[in-house]
Amino acid sequence: MVFEYLLIIVGFLIVVVIFALVFVTSYNRFQQLKNGAEATLNQIRVALKKRLDMISELLESVQSYARFERETLERITKMRTEVLKASPNDVQKIDRISRRILGNILVTVENYPDLKTSQTVQKLMDAVREVEDEIARHRYTYNNIVQEYNTRIDTYPSRIVANMFGFKKMDYLQFEEEVERRPELRWQV
């Protein structure tokens, strides 16, 4: 009889330990994913700042050929100061606006053959191309992390941990259809 009680107690303790391990593992994974998403979002912010810096340089390079509104320059300056503290929604907005400005610069470059052959402009365009690829990679990584995080919130047993600690679903970085394509940065010289 004592042996049976001992088996029941040991069995109960094993179940409690397993439950505790699942609980702690789930909680820790939520924290890892949350931190990973924030770190990746910071990388996107930095890459967007690089893009804005390069757009400023491009504007300076093409300004003698075309008149850009003072508002465009002010908008870029404002976005450069805001981008490093931007929320995911603000990141999407900054991305959209900076892509449109970049598109306008590209049109200007296309219209002036001297600009197309300028070594400074070519180097800046190569740098912008690299930053565009970097932003795309970071977006992909961010959205994959968010997908795993949100899936864990929707599935058991991690759903229980999510509810206990108030983990909420994260938003994906979504972009307008027209900006999901990387701007075309190639031309014939």
N, C-alpha and C positions, 0 to 999 in steps of 0.2 A: 504494500500500500504506500509506504514512504517512497519507494522507487517510482511509483506512478506519479505522485505529486511532484517529485523532483523532475521527472520528464516533462510534465506540464509546465512547470516554472521555467525550465531551460527552453522549451519550445516557445513559450511566451516571450522570453528575453530575446531569442533569435529573431522573432517577428518584429519586436520593438527595434532592435538594432538594424534590421533590414529597412524598416520604415524610416528610421532616422537617417540612414545612409542615402536612401532615395531622396528624402527631403533636402538634406544638405547638398547633395549633388545637383539637384534641380535648382535650388536657390543660387548656388555658385555659378551654374551655367547661365542663368538669367543675368547675373552681374557681369560675367565675362562678355556676353553678347551685347549688353547695354554699353559697356565700356568700349568694346570693339566698334560699335556703331558710332559712338561719339568720336573716337579717334579717327575713324574713316571720314566722318563729316568734317573734322578739322583739316584733314588732308585735302578734301574738296575745297574748303574755304581758302586754304593756302594756294591751291592751284588756280582758283578763280581770281585771287589777288594777283597772281603772276599774270594771268590773262589780262586783267585790267591794267597792270603796269605796262605790258606790251602794247596794249591798245593805245595807251597814252603816248608811248614812244612812236608808234605808227602814225598817230595823229600829228605829232610834231614833224615826222618825216614827210607827210603828204600835205601838210598845211599850206605850204607855198603853192601847191597846185590847185587846191580846192579850199573853199571857205567852209569851215565847220562852225556850226553855231556855238556860241559861248556856252549855251545851255548843255551841249554835249560834253564839253570839257568839265563843266561843273558837276554834271551827273556822274562822270567817271570818277572824279575826285571824291564825291560823296560815297559812291559804292565802294571805293578802295578803303575808306575808313570804316564802313559798316560790315564788310564781308567777313572779317575775322570773328565777329560776335553774332553773325546771322543765324537765325533758326533755320530748320530745313525748308520751311516755306519761303523765307527770305532768300535762301540760297537759290531756290528755283527761280525766284523773281530776278535776282541779280544775274543769273545765268541767261535768262531770256533777254534781258535788256542788253547785256554785254554782247550777246551773239548778234543782235540786231545792229548795234553800233559797228561791230566787226564786219558784218555784211556790207554796211555802207562804205566802210573804208576799202574793202575789197573791190567794190564797184568803182570807186575812185581810182584805185591802182590800175584796174583794167582799162580805164579810159585814158590813162596817160602812159604811153610807151616808155618815157624816160624813167618813170617810177618803177616799172616792171624790171628794168635792167639795173636799177640802183642796188648796189651791194648791201647797203644798210637795210633797205626794205626787204631784200631777199633773205638776209639773216634773221630779221624780225619775223618774217613769215614762216621760216623754218622753226623758229622758237615757238611761235604760236601753234604750229602743227603739233609739236611735241607736247605742249601744254594741253591741247585738245585731247590727245590720246591719253594723257595722264588723268584728266578729268573723267573721261569715259571709263577708264579702269577703276577709278575710285567710286564712281556711281554704281558700277556693277558690283563691286565688293560691298558697298553700303547696303544695296538692295538685297543681296544674298544674306547678309547678317540679319537684316530686318525680317526677311522671310523666315529664317530659322527661329528668331525670337518670337514672332507672331504665331508660328506653328506650335511652338512650345506652350504658348498661352492657350491655344485651342485644343491641346491634347492632354490626356491623363498619363501619368499622375502629376505632371508639371503644372497642369491647370490649377490644381489645388494650391500649390505653392504660390502661383501667380495671384490667385484670389486672396490668399492670406496676407500677402505683402503688398498688394495693390499695384502689381506690374500691369501696365496698360499697353495696348498695342501701339506700335510705332508706325509712323507714316513712311511710305516709300517715297523716294525722290522721283517724282513724275514730271515729265516735261511735255510741253506742247508738241504736237506731231511735227510741226515745222522745225523745231529745234532738236528733235531726237537725232536728226542727221547731223553729222559733223560738217561744219562749213567747208566748202571746197576751197582749198588753199593752193591749188596748182594752176599754173598758166604756162603757155608757151612763150619763150623769149626769142 
